[in-house]
Amino acid sequence: MNETPWLTYMPSRGTRAHPAVGAAPTVIDLPRPDLRAGVPLMTALSFRASTREFSERELSLATLGDLLWAADGINRPLSGGRTAPSPHGAQEIDIYVAMPGGVYRYDCPTHQLVLKHAVDARNLTGYQDFVGTAPLDLVYVVRGSKLLDMPAAQRDTFSAVTAGAISQNVSLYCASAGLATVVRGWINHRLLADALSLNEDETPILAQTVGLPADTRA
Ligand SMILES: Cc1cc2nc3c(=O)[nH]c(=O)nc-3n(C[C@H](O)[C@H](O)[C@H](O)COP(=O)(O)O)c2cc1C
């Protein structure tokens, strides 16, 4: 198994984002998720594993729409309920999507990607060799302003649990759709906060790389 080496924090992929590839549209409408896609849940669970070798091929927009809806999309439109739980329904985790074409925030209510920063910041989402070449990195960001009603002692734990639930949704979607993924805690929080143009109350806590498996042919 290609395990995480324990652990240095020197940036190995540079400290600057690259120019975005293409026009970086302000908003990207995602296709509605295909609720009949994929293998049964028990089969997906039997496939779930961390993978650290990725094809550089981009994912289709349809796959992106399915992936992000699975991650934390709205599955109960009447209540605004999401596919992942959150404490008191605080929905305090934003999903940022770093792609060659720019850094976007997934807007769950509209199922759109909203441009945050027109740069390719994939290289800044971690330290490992596939970071910067795999087509997609998700970054889970806590929005502190949504947790102000919660006792301070619980905020870190609860938001970490929410991010964990979202990342497991992504892992199961990937297992179901034949995609490779690995969740990553080995991130440079400060570099990432800059690259994603985050505010003071927004903290990146976890990243997750997604792509086609390395031996997938074009
Ligand atoms: C909170 C958390 C942080 C992790 N951080 C990293 C990481 O930074 N890089 C990495 O390659 N794997 C990371 N992993 C993946 C674990 O190394 C992996 O889950 C573990 O080796 C077991 O392998 P499996 O997922 O294939 O069962 C992380 C997993 C979790 C739950």
The ligand as a MOL file (V3000), in Angstrom:
LIG
                    3D

  0  0  0     0  0            999 V3000
M  V30 BEGIN CTAB
M  V30 COUNTS 31 33 0 0 0
M  V30 BEGIN ATOM
M  V30 1 C -8.8740 12.3550 8.5250 0
M  V30 2 C -8.0690 11.6140 7.4800 0
M  V30 3 C -6.9550 12.2250 6.9250 0
M  V30 4 C -6.2120 11.5720 5.9170 0
M  V30 5 N -5.1630 12.2330 5.3440 0
M  V30 6 C -4.5180 11.6680 4.2960 0
M  V30 7 C -3.5230 12.4060 3.5800 0
M  V30 8 O -3.2380 13.5690 3.8600 0
M  V30 9 N -2.9250 11.8050 2.5310 0
M  V30 10 C -3.2320 10.5170 2.1540 0
M  V30 11 O -2.6390 10.0230 1.1690 0
M  V30 12 N -4.1590 9.7910 2.8020 0
M  V30 13 C -4.8210 10.3330 3.8600 0
M  V30 14 N -5.8330 9.6500 4.4820 0
M  V30 15 C -6.2010 8.3050 4.0120 0
M  V30 16 C -5.6710 7.2180 4.9670 0
M  V30 17 O -4.2540 7.1320 4.8560 0
M  V30 18 C -6.3210 5.9020 4.5480 0
M  V30 19 O -7.7160 6.0070 4.7610 0
M  V30 20 C -5.7580 4.7390 5.3580 0
M  V30 21 O -4.4340 4.4670 4.9620 0
M  V30 22 C -6.5800 3.4590 5.1520 0
M  V30 23 O -6.6100 3.0980 3.7780 0
M  V30 24 P -8.0070 2.9350 3.0140 0
M  V30 25 O -8.6840 4.2690 2.9850 0
M  V30 26 O -7.6470 2.4500 1.6110 0
M  V30 27 O -8.8150 1.9280 3.7570 0
M  V30 28 C -6.5650 10.2620 5.4940 0
M  V30 29 C -7.7020 9.6540 6.0800 0
M  V30 30 C -8.4510 10.3180 7.0340 0
M  V30 31 C -9.6850 9.6470 7.6110 0
M  V30 END ATOM
M  V30 BEGIN BOND
M  V30 1 1 1 2
M  V30 2 1 2 3
M  V30 3 2 2 30
M  V30 4 2 3 4
M  V30 5 1 4 5
M  V30 6 1 4 28
M  V30 7 2 5 6
M  V30 8 1 6 7
M  V30 9 1 6 13
M  V30 10 2 7 8
M  V30 11 1 7 9
M  V30 12 1 9 10
M  V30 13 2 10 11
M  V30 14 1 10 12
M  V30 15 2 12 13
M  V30 16 1 13 14
M  V30 17 1 14 15
M  V30 18 1 14 28
M  V30 19 1 15 16
M  V30 20 1 16 17
M  V30 21 1 16 18
M  V30 22 1 18 19
M  V30 23 1 18 20
M  V30 24 1 20 21
M  V30 25 1 20 22
M  V30 26 1 22 23
M  V30 27 1 23 24
M  V30 28 2 24 25
M  V30 29 1 24 26
M  V30 30 1 24 27
M  V30 31 2 28 29
M  V30 32 1 29 30
M  V30 33 1 30 31
M  V30 END BOND
M  V30 END CTAB
M  END
